[in-house]
Amino acid sequence: MPHSLPVIVIGGSLAGLATASLLRAKDIPTIVLESTDSIGAGDDCLPAWVLKSHETTIASFRADAGLPARAATKLQLKVSADRVGTLATGTVAFVMKTEAASMFARISARANLSASELASNRLEEFLHEKVAVDVRPLLLALAGPDGAEQRSSPRGVFALARDLVMAQEEIVAFEGGCGPWIDECASKAGDVRLNCKVERLLLEPGHARGVKLADGRELEASAVVMALPATEARALFTDEDWQKVSAEERWKFEAANPRPALRLQFELTKPSSAPTFVFCESPSAHLIAIGSRAWAVVGAAVDAHLDTNQQNDLARQTVGAFSKLGITVSTSPDMCKMHFAPLDEPVGLMSGGRERPHHMIDGFDNLLIAGAAADAPGYGLDRTVGSARIAARKI
């Protein structure tokens, strides 16, 4: 793409700042527009974890952005549940790592897994293929001597499968969480403008001319990158422009389901001796403790309209979950952070990027999407910076 005009990145999240830092490393003029008075979009409350097998993505990103290398620490994997199972379908798709599982997770996000014979059949096929065990004895063990159906439900089998598969995969994390990554990327991102709300995209047939700000100003651009959740990105199209978008492209946006999540970051009363990644049943969350900090991302059954008291109650439950694991966190207001927001399935990387591997909005030569739900089970830091690398390569 020619770059007589700057590239405009909408959104000062980690994904947006990462994209901008990569563009600036290629001497492409870039403007990041953030609607609030701070960068990060709550990502500073997130842990920075990645599958060990994907560490090369992180290393490549840091090299491309001109950032020094950082070492990661292996996490010990645990499950905290009063009974077997009852975990999010996103976690199931993450562990199973198959196209069928990913499809099932999207279709059944609001369904009761215990009522799904299809889920059980797919799991049986997966265990035979990947774990090389006979599933029937596992089902009998879960059912117990009296053959109780409750414990032999797919919920329980999924949890057991997760434990088996996780033993073959490693997760690593970076101390400090995503906060340092946000600051590092911001230092390389160039022109970052706060309190600059984008009202809408300025679109021509097949081309994004720029953006219109809420204060009425118009900014022209050589390309526009929307580093936003699906619903926020959709809101930048006028109704008239939206009808000009292809039906398939509109489906990609509308198929992205908002998923509320409470993000928590705590200081530990003493450094963690065993860096840990925990799948927790109550509350439904994943917990990470490394170095002097701990994080929790609470989702799945969380209501999208929690008031402050309900959020605080969830935070207390999370503190209790850490305590059961022998991890003591500080609840002092100046020692913890909390951020609550609905999280969209990212338009840019839906279903592992199969629907939009190039991150371009179909029908436009310079309109892109970047970002991934880095705090959802299965979406680690590698998905966020990997998305930024794909978007930056297309510009």
N, C-alpha and C positions, 0 to 999 in steps of 0.2 A: 504494500500500500504506500502511496506517496504521503509525506508528512510535512507539508507546508503549514498545516494546522496541527495543534496538539491533539493527542488522544485524550478523550474524557473518560475517566473511570468514575462511575456513580456508586458510591458506597465506600466508607472508610473502614470496612471490616478487614480482618486479616487477609481474606481473599483479594479484596480490592487493593490493599497496600502491597501485597505480594506481586500482583499483576503490574502495578505501577513501578515497583522497584526493578522488575525485569525489563520493562520498557526503557526506563531511564538508563539501565546498564548498556542498552543498545543505542544510547544517545537519541532516543525518540522523545520529543517534548510531551509531557503528560500533566494533566490536571486531575486531582482527586477531589470529588465533591462529596462532602459528608454533611448530612442534614442536621446533625446534632452538634453540641459544643465539645465533643471529644471523639477521638478515634477508637476503633476497636469493636464497636457495636456489641459490647458484652462479651467478646471473645477473650478478654483478659481474665475472665472467670473460668476459663477452660484449661484442662490438662493438655499437654503436648505429647500425645502418644502415637505410635505407629507400629505396624507389624514389622518384625525384624526383617522379613524378606523384602520389605519396601524401603529400607533405609537408604538405598541408592537414590531414590527419588528425592529424599531430603538433601542428601549430599550434593546432587546435581543442581537443585534449586539454589542452595546457598552459594555454590560456585558461580552460577549464572548471574546471580544478583550482586555478586561482589561482597558477600558476607563470609566471615571466617567460619571454618568447620566447627561443629559442636559435637561433643560425645553424648551418647544416650546410654541409659541404664536399663538392664533387663528387669522386667516386672514379674513377680510371682503371681500366678493366676489362682483365684479362689472363687468359690460360690457361697453366698450367704443366703440361706432359705430355711424357713421353718418346715417346709415340706418340699418334695421334689417338684421342680418346674415352676410354672406361673411367671414366665419372663416374656419380654417383648418379642414380637415377631421379627423386628429388625435384628435382634440379637441372633435369632435362629438363622436368618438369611446370612448373617455375617459368618457364623460358624460353618454352616453347610457349604457356603461358597460355590453354589451351583446355580445355573440359570433358572432351574425349576424352583429352587428355594426362594430366589429373589422375586420371581413372579408370584409365588404363593404368598410371600410376605406382603406384597402390595395389595393383592386381591383380598387377603384375609385380615387386614390391619384392624378391622373393627369386629372381627368374628370371634367366636369362642373356639379356640383350637381343639378343645376336648371333644367337640362335636364333628370334627373333620376326619373322615376316613381317608380322604385323599392325602392329608398331611401325614398320616401314619404310613401309608403305602410309600410315599416319596422318601420318608425317613428310612424305612426298611431297605429300599433300594440303595440309598446313600451309604448306610452303614455297611452293607455288603460290599459296596464298591471301594469305599475309602478306609474303613476301619478293619475290614476282614474279620468280622465276628458274626456269629449266628444270632440274629435279633430275637428269636423266640425265647431263649433262656433269659435274655435281658427283660423282655416283657413279663415273663413269669416272676422274675425277681422283683420287679416294680409292683406287680399286683399283690405280692405277699402270699402267705399260705392260704388265706381264705379267698384268694382270687378277687379281691376288692377292685371294682372297676375304676374308682377314683384315682388310684395310684398307677393304674396301667394306661392312663389317658396319654394322648400325644404330648400334652404339656410335660409330663414326667419324662417321657422318652426323649423329647427334645433336650431337656436339661442334661440327661445322661449322655446323649450324643455330643453335646457341647463339651462336657468334661473330657470325653475320649478324644475328640478332635483337637481340643486345645492343647493336649499333651504333645501334639505334633507341631505346634506353632508357638512362636515366641512373640511377646509384645515388649517393646522398649519405650521409654519416655525420657523427656528432657526436663531437668530440674527447672523450677520457676514457672512451668506451664507456658501458656501462649502469650502472656504479657511481654516477656523479653522479645519474642518474635515480632509482635506488633510494633514495639519501639524500634527494633532494628530495621524492619521493612519501611516504617515511616521515615527513618533517617535517609533512606535511599530513594524514596518515592517522588521527590521533587516538590512540586507545587500542591500542597494539601490545604484545602480551604474548608474550614468549619462553618457551621450555620449556613450552608448553601444548599437549600432544598431544591431539588429538581421537580418542576411541576409536570413537565411532559417532554417526550422526545419530539424533535423536529424531523419529520420524515418526508422523503420524496420517494417516488417509485423506485424500489430496490436499493435505496440509499438513505443513511442517517446523516442529515446535515449538521446536527448538533443537538442542543437541549435548550429548553426555556426554563429559567429559574422562577421560583415563587415570587420574587420581587420584580418580575417582568423582563429582566435582562435575558438576552439570547447569546449563547456561546456556540460558535461553530467549531467543528471538530473533523479530523481526518478519519476517526473511528470512535465508536462509543462502546464501552464495556459496562454492562450492568452487573455489578458484584452485589447482588441483592437476592433475597428470597423470592420465590415465584410470584406471590401475591403482590409484593411491592413492585416488581418489575412489570407485571401486567398493568398496574395502575398508571404507568408512564405512557401508555398508549391511550389516545382518545378513542371514543367508541367508533368514530369514523375510521381511524387508522387501524383499529383492531379488526374491522371487517375486511381490510385489505390483506391481512395476514392469512397465510394458507390455513386450511382447516386442520391439517396435520400438526402444524406449529401451534395453533390454538389449543389443540388437545394436549400437547406436551405441557403447556402452562396449567391448564385446568386439571390435569391428572395429578399435579403436585399437591399433596395433602398437608395442610398446616398441622404441626405436631408440637403442642406446648411443652416446654421444658423449663425447669428451674435449675440454674447453674449456681454452684456454691464453691467458694474457695476459702479454705481455713489455714491458719498457721497451727502447726503442731506444738504441743507443750514440750515435746522433745523430739529430735530428729528421728525419722523412721529408720529402723535398723534393717528392715526387709521391704524394699520397694514393692508395692502390691497393686494389682488390678483385680477388683472384686465385682462380680455380677451379684446384685442384691435383689432380693424379692420384696422386702418391705422396709422402706418404700422401693418401688420399682426403679432401679438406678444402676449406674455403674460408678464405682468409687475407685479413686487412685490416691495412693500415698507415696511420696518420694521426697527425699531430702527433708526440708523443714516445712513442707506444705502438703495439703490434701485437697482433693477436688471431688465433687459429686455432680453428676448430671442426672436429674430426676425427671422422668418422663413417663410415657406410655399411658398411665391412667390419670395423669394430672389434668384437671379441668382448665380450659383455656381462659377462664375468667376468675382466677383465684384472687381474693382480696388479700390485703397485707397480713391479716391474722392467719389465713389459711397457708400462705407462703411461709410464715414463721413456724407454723405447726409442722409443715413438711421439713423445714430446716432442722427442727428439734428431733424429728424422727431420723433424719440423716445422721445427726450427731450420735444418736443412740445406736445406729447401725455401725458406725465407726467404733464406738465403745465396745460392742460385742466382739469386734475383731482385735481388741486390745490396742486400738489407736485412739489416743486422746487428743482432741482438737480444742483450740481456744474459741470460746463464743463471745469474747470481748468485741464490741462493735468495730474497734479499730484494727482487729486482727482477722476479720472475715469479710468477704464480699458476697453479695447475692444479686443475681440478675434473672428476671423472669420475662420470657417472651415466647410467643408461638414460633415454632421453627418449621419452615417449609421444606418439603422434599426439594432438593436443588434442581432447577430446570436444567442447569448445565451438565449435570452428571446423573440424571435419572437412570436407574438400572445399570449402574456401572459405566455410563457413558455410551451405551449402545445406541440410544436414540439420537444423540448429538455428540459424537466423538470429537468433532472439530470445534465445538462451542460457538459456531456461527448460527445466527437466527436465519432459518431458511427463507430465501427470497431477498436477502439483503447482503450487499457486498462488504459492509463495514460495521455491522451491528452484532455484538457478541455478548455472551453470558459467561460469568466466571463464579466459582464458589462451590462449596460443598458443605453439608451439615456436619461439621467436624466434631460436634459433640453428640452425634447419634451413634448408637452401637454399630460398628463396622465402618464409620467414617472418621478415620484418624487424621492426623495432621498431613499425612501424605496425600490424602484426597484434596485437601484445600490447596496446598502449594502445587500439586500436580495439575489441578485445574488452571491455576494461574499460568503455569508454564505452557499449557496447550493454547490458552487465549493469547499469550504474548507472542507465541510462534506464528500465529495467523495474522499478526499486525505488521 
